Amino acid sequence: MDQLAVLKAAFLVIPLVLLAYAVLPWRWRWRLPSGIALGVAAAFALAGLFPGGIDYLVSFSIMASIYAILSLGLNSQWGYNGHLNFGVAGFFAVGAFTCALFITAPPSGLMAQYAQQAFGLQAPFLVGLIAAALVSGVVGFLVALPVLRLRTDFLAIATLGIGEIIRLIFQNERWLANGPQPLSGIPQPLSCLFEQPACSWLPQWAAQVFAPLQPRNYMYLYLLITVLVLAIVYLVLETAVRSPWGRALRAVRDEESSAAMNGKYVTSLRVQSFVLGAMVMGVGGALYAPYMVTIDYSHFEPLFGTFIVWVMLMLGGSGNNKGAILGAFVIWGVWSGTAFITDALQSSLSSFAPEIASRTAFLRWMFVGLLLAVIVLYRPVGILKEEKRVSKFID
């Protein structure tokens, strides 16, 4: 096996280990080495049967991990405090554009005539990630103060409207993030590892290790970055929900009056959970922007930024962080898999029914909608139902 294959295998195994150690309980972790070995062997076998299969799986896993973070953010709001937030796409957009503005350079020269943005700090990616979380949290706080006085369907309508307002602001205010035109040239973290010569700050021995990597292999490293952030977000949320604060959130969700009678500050807890979820969604947006390199307002429509995230959480299991991650991977697999079906239908129908062939793309949403109906009818608690006892001090 050559050096490039070893590096690819390392970029595949390390994310698997990180996510498995974060999510799996202690009693199952002794099975990890054999399970990961089987997974990597299956991946390379798939690559042998289908050239480019590994690259497709890596790209799939990156997007599924980003949506898993969005699903965890929604679970912090709906699963643990009952906020019917239909404005996920708005916080997703805030995180993506904030990170992009922080890590890009302001347009200069001839480009300044065609591209506009409020600022460009050329900050490191980690700074952009933190800024995206903080700005999304501030926006979530400003939204929560007036909106959380509403309940159920009224709250859903209000948050849906706010999400669309945020998207339309990015669409129409060109001075902010280039308006209707794409905001392009978003730098990718540690991309210098895949250039020749490699990063100037790398020791000579490390530069020789990464020398075989080509720019087209960058997605392997970005998978590691994405899964690392996903594991950290999961551990933080899991620790929070198993703390007295997390149990107070669930008490407010289930019996708000009883929680208030027991001295819980209901309004404060509701705002805190909403802001926490908004910050997590902002982190998902911050990971999405460098991966896409170019973003605009059309990336954050309600269907892609809100509806599909709700389906992920409902399938995986509301109130269960593991379920939120599982649902994201399953639904993104359904969404990606239906692309092959619609492409096959389009090619077969294009010769004798071109009008029908041009509309086959909408079948993907039909499949997701049917799956949602099946979930609601036959498995409303999701694949992994909510744990009733979450305290670490109760057997």
N, C-alpha and C positions, 0 to 999 in steps of 0.2 A: 504494500500500500504506500503510495507516494505521500509527500509532505502535505500537499493540498487536501487529499482525502482525509488525512489525520486531523487537520485543522477543521474541516467541515464536520467530521464526526464529533470533535470536541464542542463545537458550537451547537450541535444537536443534543449531546448528552447533558451538558451543564444546565440548559433550561429545563430539561426533564427532571433532573435532580432537584433543582431549586423549587419548582412547582410541586413536585411530589412531597418533598420534605415540609413544605409550607402547608399543604392541604391534608395529607394523609395522617391519620392518628398514629400514635407511637407504636401500637401493637402490629401495624402493617408495614412499618418502615424496614423491617428486616428482609422483606420480600423485594425491596427496590432493586438491588443489583441484577437479579435474574429478570425482573420485569423490564428494566431499561435495556438490558442486553437484547431481549427478545424484540423490543420496540425498534431499536436501532437496526437489528438484523432484518426485520420486516420492511423497514424503510429503504434499506439498500437493495433488498430483493425487489421491491416495487420500482426502484430506480432502474434496476436491470431490465425489468419487463417493460417499463414505460420510461423512455429517456426524458429527462426533465421532471420526473415525478417527485424527486426530493425538493427541487426548487419550488414546485407547486405547493408541496406540503409546508414548506417554510413560509411562503407567502400567505398561505391559508392560516397558519398558526399565528402569524403576526396580527392579522386583522381580527381573528377570533379573540386573541388576548386583549386587544384594544376594546373590543365590544364587551369582553368580560369585565373590564374595569368600569365601563359605563353601566353594566348590569349591577355591579357591586354598589355603585353610587346610587342607583335607583332603589336597590334593596335597603340602603341606609335610610331612605326617605319613606318608601312605601312598606317594605317588609318589616321595619322595626318601629315605625311611628305613624303609618297610615296616611302619608301624604300622597294624594292622587296627582302626581306631577306628570303632566303631558308636555312639559317644556324641556325635555332632556336635550333636544337638539340645540336649544339656545345656549345652555352651559357648555355643551360640546363645542360649539362655535367660538364661544368666548375663550375657552382654553386653547383652541387651535390657533386663533388669530393672535392672542396674547403671546404665546410662545414664539410664533413666527415673527412678530414685531420685535421681540427682545433679542432674538438670535440672528436676525438678518442685518445687513448693512443698508443704510439709506440709499436710494437710487441716486446716481451721480452721472454727470456727463449727458450724453444723448438720452439715456434711459430716464433721466429726471423729467423729460418732456412727456413721457408716456406712462410712467408709473409714479404713484404717490402713496405715501404712508406716513402716519403721524410721527413715527420715530423709528430708528433702527440702531440698537445699541451694540450689535455684534457680541452679545454676551455668550458665555458657555451654555451648552444645552441644559445643564443642571439648573442654572439660574432661570432660564426660560421655563423649565418645568415647575419650579417653585413659584415663579411669578404667575403662571397660568392657574395654579391651584389657589393662590391668594386672591387674584382678581376675580376668579369665578366665585370664590367664597364671599367677597364683598358684594358682587352682583346678586348672589343668592340671599344675602342678608337684606339688601334693599328690596328684593322681591318678596321676601318672607314677611316683612313687617306688615304690609297691607293685605297680602294675599292669604296668609294663613288664618285670617278671621273667617274665611269661607270653608265649606266642608264639601266632601264627595264631588258630585258632578259640577257644582259651581267652581270648586277649586280646579278641577280638570280643565274646564273651559278657560279660566283665567290664566293658568300656566301655559296652555296651548297658545293663547294669544300672545303672551309675553315671549315665548320662544320664537314665534313668527316675527314679533317686533324686533327682537335682537338680530335675527337673520336679515330682515329688511334694512336695518341700520347699516350692517356691513355691505349690503347690496348698493345702497344709495349714497352713502357718505364716502365719496372717493378719497377724501383727504385722510381717512382713518386707515383703511387697508386696501386701497386701490379700487374700491367700489365694485362695479359689475365686472371689472377686468380681473384676471387671476393675480394673486400675490405669489410670485414665483421666486425661484432661487433660494429656497429655504435650505440652509445647510444641514447636513446630517452628522450626528455626533460620531466622533472617532473615524470619520471617513478617510482621514489621512493615512490610516493603517493600510488602506487598499490602493495607495498611490506609490509611485516610484519617483524619488526616494520616499520612504515612509516618514512618519511624524518626526520632526526634528528633535523632540524631547525624548524619543525612545532610545534606550541603550543600544549599542551595536548588536549585541546578541539577540535582543528582542526584534530588531529590524530584520535580522536574518531569518528568524522564525516566521514572521509574517510576510516575507518576501514573495512567496508563491501566490498570495491572494491577489485577485483582480477586482476591479470595481464592480463587476457583475456578481461577485460573491458577497457583496455588502449585506444583503438581507440576512445572511447567517448571523452576523454580529448583531444586527438590529433585533433579531429574534431573542437573543440573549438579553439585550437591554430591556425589551418589552416585557419578557417574562420575569425579569428581576423586579421591575416596577410593580407588576401584577402581584408577585409574591409578597412584596413589602406592603402594598395596599391591603391585601387579604389579611396578613398578620395583624396590621394595625386595627382593622375593622373587627376582626375576630376577638382581639383583646378587649376592644371597647365594648362590644356587645355582651361579653361575659363579665363585665365589671358592674358595680352597682349603678353606674350611669346608664349602661345599656339596658339593664333590667328595668330601670325607671322609664326609659323610652317605651318599652313594651307595655308597661303598666298604663302609661298615658294612652297608648294605642287601643288597649283592650277595655279599660274602664277609666275614662278621663276624670269623671266625677270622684271616683274612689281615690284615684291618685292625688287629686287636689285636696281631698279631705285628709289624706295622710301626709300633707305638708310638702308635696312636690310642686315645683314651680312649672305648671303645665305650659304656659306660653313660652317661657325660656327654653324648655326642653324641645318643644316643637320647632322653634327657630334654630336651635343648635343642630338638630338632626337634618333639617333642610339645608343648612349651610354646609355641614359635613358632606352630604351627598353631592351638592354643587361643586365642592372642591375636588371630590373624586372624579366627577365627570370632566372637570377642567384638566385633570391629569390625563384622562383618556384623550382629550383633544390635543394636549401637548405632545403626545406620542404619535398622533395621527398626522400632524402637520409635517414633521421632517420625513416621515415615511413616504408621503405623497409628493413632497418637494414643491408642488404647486397646489394651492387651494383657492377656492372662491366660495361665494355664498351658496351656490347650488349643491355643494357637498353636504349641506346641513338641513335638508328638507325633512319635514316631520316623518315621512315614511322610513327614511334611512336612519334618522337620528333619534326617533322616539318610538314609533310603532314597533319596529323590529326588536328594540331593546326590551320593551314590555313583553313581547312574546318570549324572549329568552328567559326573562325572570320568571314568568308564569310556568314555563315548561320545566325549568330547573328546580324551582321551589321557592316561593316567596318566604322571606324570613330565614333563609338558610344561605350563608355565603358560599358554601361549596356548591349548592344548587345553582346559584347565580353564575358561577364559572362554568359548570357543566352545561347549563342551558345555552350559554353563549356559544360554546363550541358545537353543540348539537345543531342549533338553529343556523349558525353560519355554515355548517356542513350541508344542511338542507338547502340553504340559499345558493351555495356554490354548486351543489350537485344538480339542482334544477337548471342551471345554465347549460349543462350538457344536453339535457332533455329538450329545452327550447331551441337550442342550436340545431339539433337533429331534426326537430319538427319544421323549423324554418327552412332548412335545406331541402327537405322532402316535399314541402308544400309550395315552395317558390315557383315551381314549374307550371303547376296547374291551378293554384289558388294563391296568387301573390298578395291579395288583400288580407287574407287570413294569415299568411306567413309574416306579414309586417307587424302583426299584433301578438305574436306568440310570446314576446317578452313579458307581457302582462300575466302569462300563466304562472310565472314565478311567484307573484304576489298572491295568486289564487291558491297555490300550494301552501304558502305560509298561512293564509287565512283559514284554509281547511284544517291545518294542523292546530291553529288556535282554537277552532271550534271543538276539535277532538279533545284538546286539553281541558277546556272549560266543562265539557260534558262528562268526561270519563276520568280525569285526573286533575281536579281543581287544586289539589295541594302540591302538584308538581312531582317530579321524579324523586327528589329528596325533600320530604316534608319538614316543617319547622320543628326544631327541638324544643320541647317544653321546659326542660331543665338545662340551663346554660351555665350556671354557676360552677366554678371549678371546686367549690367546697362542698358540693352535694354529690354523693355517690349515685 
